[in-house]
Amino acid sequence: RVVLTSSTAAMQGGKTGTFIIDESSWTNVDAKNVTAYFKSKTLAEKSAWNFIKNQTDDSKLELVVINPGPIYGPTLTGNLSNEAMDFFKKLITGKVPMLPRAYSVMSDVRDVAAIHVASLENEKAIGNRFIVTTEKVHSIQEIAQILKSNGYEKVSTKLAPTFLLKFMAKFNDEAKGMLPFIGNTVQADVRNTMSTFNWKPISFDKTVLDAAKSV
Protein backbone atom coordinates (compact mmCIF):
# COMPACT_ATOMS: atom_id res chain seq x y z
CA ARG A 1 0.00 0.00 0.00
CA VAL A 2 1.23 3.46 -0.92
CA VAL A 3 0.26 6.55 1.09
CA LEU A 4 0.75 9.67 -1.03
CA THR A 5 1.15 13.13 0.48
CA SER A 6 -0.88 15.47 -1.69
CA SER A 7 -2.42 18.77 -0.57
CA THR A 8 -5.65 20.73 -0.40
CA ALA A 9 -3.94 22.70 -3.19
CA ALA A 10 -5.05 19.82 -5.43
CA MET A 11 -8.65 20.53 -4.37
CA GLN A 12 -9.16 24.28 -4.08
CA GLY A 13 -7.41 25.93 -7.02
CA GLY A 14 -9.59 27.94 -9.39
CA LYS A 15 -12.25 28.59 -6.76
CA THR A 16 -12.84 32.04 -5.28
CA GLY A 17 -14.85 33.57 -2.45
CA THR A 18 -16.13 31.30 0.33
CA PHE A 19 -16.27 27.62 -0.56
CA ILE A 20 -16.06 24.12 0.91
CA ILE A 21 -13.76 21.36 -0.34
CA ASP A 22 -14.28 17.64 0.20
CA GLU A 23 -12.90 14.33 -1.11
CA SER A 24 -14.53 14.90 -4.51
CA SER A 25 -12.99 18.35 -5.05
CA TRP A 26 -10.32 18.96 -7.68
CA THR A 27 -8.35 22.05 -8.69
CA ASN A 28 -9.17 23.39 -12.14
CA VAL A 29 -5.67 23.47 -13.66
CA ASP A 30 -6.93 25.61 -16.56
CA ALA A 31 -8.22 28.43 -14.36
CA LYS A 32 -6.41 31.76 -14.81
CA ASN A 33 -5.59 32.23 -11.12
CA VAL A 34 -4.04 28.76 -10.56
CA THR A 35 -0.34 28.86 -9.71
CA ALA A 36 2.34 26.37 -10.79
CA TYR A 37 2.35 24.92 -7.25
CA PHE A 38 -1.40 24.19 -7.34
CA LYS A 39 -1.08 22.69 -10.83
CA SER A 40 1.85 20.48 -9.82
CA LYS A 41 0.02 19.08 -6.78
CA THR A 42 -3.09 18.37 -8.85
CA LEU A 43 -1.30 16.75 -11.79
CA ALA A 44 0.88 14.65 -9.48
CA GLU A 45 -2.09 13.27 -7.53
CA LYS A 46 -4.13 12.59 -10.67
CA SER A 47 -1.14 10.74 -12.16
CA ALA A 48 -0.99 8.52 -9.07
CA TRP A 49 -4.71 7.67 -9.30
CA ASN A 50 -4.37 6.95 -13.02
CA PHE A 51 -1.44 4.63 -12.36
CA ILE A 52 -3.44 2.70 -9.75
CA LYS A 53 -6.50 2.53 -12.00
CA ASN A 54 -4.55 1.19 -15.00
CA GLN A 55 -2.55 -1.56 -13.25
CA THR A 56 -2.57 -4.90 -15.07
CA ASP A 57 -0.46 -7.04 -12.73
CA ASP A 58 -2.09 -9.76 -10.63
CA SER A 59 -0.63 -8.23 -7.47
CA LYS A 60 -1.83 -4.62 -7.48
CA LEU A 61 -0.72 -1.66 -5.41
CA GLU A 62 -3.23 0.04 -3.11
CA LEU A 63 -3.32 3.83 -2.83
CA VAL A 64 -4.38 6.22 -0.07
CA VAL A 65 -3.98 9.99 -0.50
CA ILE A 66 -3.59 12.52 2.32
CA ASN A 67 -4.59 16.14 1.60
CA PRO A 68 -3.36 18.56 4.28
CA GLY A 69 -3.71 22.34 4.20
CA PRO A 70 -0.94 24.77 5.24
CA ILE A 71 1.06 22.75 7.79
CA TYR A 72 2.28 24.17 11.11
CA GLY A 73 3.44 22.76 14.45
CA PRO A 74 6.78 21.85 16.05
CA THR A 75 9.85 20.91 14.01
CA LEU A 76 11.22 17.39 14.34
CA THR A 77 14.74 18.26 13.13
CA GLY A 78 15.34 21.81 14.35
CA ASN A 79 15.51 22.99 10.74
CA LEU A 80 13.86 26.42 10.46
CA SER A 81 14.53 26.97 6.77
CA ASN A 82 11.24 25.52 5.48
CA GLU A 83 8.44 27.95 4.66
CA ALA A 84 6.24 27.35 7.72
CA MET A 85 9.00 27.53 10.35
CA ASP A 86 10.66 30.50 8.64
CA PHE A 87 7.30 32.31 8.68
CA PHE A 88 6.92 31.71 12.44
CA LYS A 89 10.49 32.87 13.03
CA LYS A 90 9.81 36.10 11.14
CA LEU A 91 6.49 36.64 12.98
CA ILE A 92 8.07 36.17 16.40
CA THR A 93 10.99 38.48 15.66
CA GLY A 94 8.76 41.23 14.27
CA LYS A 95 9.92 40.91 10.66
CA VAL A 96 6.36 40.57 9.28
CA PRO A 97 4.94 44.10 9.64
CA MET A 98 1.61 43.35 7.92
CA LEU A 99 -0.47 40.22 7.34
CA PRO A 100 -2.60 39.05 4.39
CA ARG A 101 -6.39 38.76 4.58
CA ALA A 102 -6.35 34.99 4.19
CA TYR A 103 -8.77 32.48 5.73
CA SER A 104 -8.29 28.73 5.43
CA VAL A 105 -8.38 25.40 7.19
CA MET A 106 -4.89 24.55 8.43
CA SER A 107 -3.02 21.44 9.56
CA ASP A 108 -0.85 20.27 12.45
CA VAL A 109 2.17 18.27 11.29
CA ARG A 110 1.50 15.69 14.03
CA ASP A 111 -2.03 15.08 12.73
CA VAL A 112 -0.71 14.65 9.19
CA ALA A 113 1.91 12.15 10.38
CA ALA A 114 -0.61 10.20 12.48
CA ILE A 115 -3.07 9.83 9.59
CA HIS A 116 -0.27 8.64 7.29
CA VAL A 117 0.48 5.79 9.70
CA ALA A 118 -3.20 5.06 10.29
CA SER A 119 -3.75 4.87 6.53
CA LEU A 120 -1.25 2.03 6.30
CA GLU A 121 -3.05 0.09 9.03
CA ASN A 122 -6.74 0.76 8.29
CA GLU A 123 -8.38 -1.31 5.53
CA LYS A 124 -11.15 1.30 5.17
CA ALA A 125 -8.56 3.78 3.93
CA ILE A 126 -7.81 1.96 0.66
CA GLY A 127 -8.68 3.91 -2.48
CA ASN A 128 -9.67 7.09 -0.66
CA ARG A 129 -8.54 10.69 -0.25
CA PHE A 130 -8.46 12.15 3.26
CA ILE A 131 -8.45 15.83 4.15
CA VAL A 132 -6.38 16.34 7.31
CA THR A 133 -7.06 19.87 8.53
CA THR A 134 -8.76 21.83 11.29
CA GLU A 135 -12.55 21.62 11.37
CA LYS A 136 -12.87 25.41 11.44
CA VAL A 137 -11.40 28.13 9.26
CA HIS A 138 -8.51 30.15 10.70
CA SER A 139 -6.58 33.19 9.51
CA ILE A 140 -2.99 34.36 9.45
CA GLN A 141 -4.09 37.25 11.65
CA GLU A 142 -5.48 34.75 14.18
CA ILE A 143 -2.04 33.07 14.36
CA ALA A 144 -0.52 36.47 15.16
CA GLN A 145 -3.18 37.25 17.78
CA ILE A 146 -2.60 33.91 19.55
CA LEU A 147 1.13 34.60 19.66
CA LYS A 148 0.66 38.20 20.80
CA SER A 149 -1.67 37.19 23.66
CA ASN A 150 0.85 34.60 24.84
CA GLY A 151 3.78 36.94 25.34
CA TYR A 152 5.32 37.22 21.88
CA GLU A 153 5.39 41.01 21.99
CA LYS A 154 7.12 41.72 18.66
CA VAL A 155 4.36 40.06 16.61
CA SER A 156 2.35 42.42 14.42
CA THR A 157 -1.40 41.83 14.00
CA LYS A 158 -1.92 44.53 11.36
CA LEU A 159 -3.62 43.54 8.10
CA ALA A 160 -2.05 44.54 4.80
CA PRO A 161 -4.17 46.16 2.08
CA THR A 162 -4.90 43.59 -0.63
CA PHE A 163 -3.76 45.92 -3.43
CA LEU A 164 -0.36 46.26 -1.74
CA LEU A 165 0.12 42.48 -1.52
CA LYS A 166 -0.83 42.06 -5.16
CA PHE A 167 1.71 44.71 -6.09
CA MET A 168 4.41 43.10 -3.91
CA ALA A 169 3.70 39.72 -5.54
CA LYS A 170 5.30 41.04 -8.72
CA PHE A 171 8.66 41.24 -6.94
CA ASN A 172 8.39 38.94 -3.90
CA ASP A 173 7.95 35.14 -4.00
CA GLU A 174 6.42 34.96 -0.50
CA ALA A 175 3.74 37.49 -1.44
CA LYS A 176 3.16 35.70 -4.75
CA GLY A 177 2.62 32.41 -2.91
CA MET A 178 -0.13 34.01 -0.83
CA LEU A 179 -2.16 35.27 -3.82
CA PRO A 180 -4.39 32.15 -4.17
CA PHE A 181 -5.48 32.58 -0.54
CA ILE A 182 -6.03 36.35 -0.42
CA GLY A 183 -9.68 37.34 -0.21
CA ASN A 184 -10.85 33.71 -0.11
CA THR A 185 -12.25 31.58 2.69
CA VAL A 186 -11.36 27.90 2.27
CA GLN A 187 -13.51 25.52 4.33
CA ALA A 188 -13.12 21.73 4.39
CA ASP A 189 -15.32 18.76 5.23
CA VAL A 190 -13.16 16.48 7.41
CA ARG A 191 -16.00 14.28 8.71
CA ASN A 192 -14.91 11.25 6.69
CA THR A 193 -11.34 11.48 8.01
CA MET A 194 -12.59 11.83 11.58
CA SER A 195 -14.95 8.86 11.37
CA THR A 196 -12.61 6.53 9.45
CA PHE A 197 -9.73 6.96 11.87
CA ASN A 198 -11.62 7.93 15.05
CA TRP A 199 -9.56 11.13 14.89
CA LYS A 200 -9.97 14.69 16.12
CA PRO A 201 -7.66 17.51 15.01
CA ILE A 202 -5.20 18.98 17.51
CA SER A 203 -6.48 22.37 18.76
CA PHE A 204 -5.29 25.29 16.65
CA ASP A 205 -3.98 27.20 19.68
CA LYS A 206 -1.75 24.24 20.55
CA THR A 207 -0.48 24.01 16.97
CA VAL A 208 0.47 27.70 16.94
CA LEU A 209 2.05 27.80 20.40
CA ASP A 210 3.98 24.55 19.93
CA ALA A 211 5.34 25.87 16.62
CA ALA A 212 6.44 29.09 18.32
CA LYS A 213 8.00 27.21 21.22
CA SER A 214 9.85 25.03 18.74
CA VAL A 215 11.28 28.10 17.00
Sequence and secondary structure as in RCSB ss.txt:
>XXXX:A:sequence
RVVLTSSTAAMQGGKTGTFIIDESSWTNVDAKNVTAYFKSKTLAEKSAWNFIKNQTDDSKLELVVINPGPIYGPT
LTGNLSNEAMDFFKKLITGKVPMLPRAYSVMSDVRDVAAIHVASLENEKAIGNRFIVTTEKVHSIQEIAQILKSN
GYEKVSTKLAPTFLLKFMAKFNDEAKGMLPFIGNTVQADVRNTMSTFNWKPISFDKTVLDAAKSV
>XXXX:A:secstr
 EEEE  THHHHTT  SEEEE TT    TTSTT  HHHHHHHHHHHHHHHHHHT  SSS   EEEEEE SEES  
SS    SHHHHHHHHHHTT   SB  BEE  EEHHHHHHHHHHHHH GGGTT EEEES SS EEHHHHHHHHHTT
T TT    B  HHHHHHHTTT HHHHHHTTTBT EEEE  HHHHHHHT     HHHHHHHHHHH 
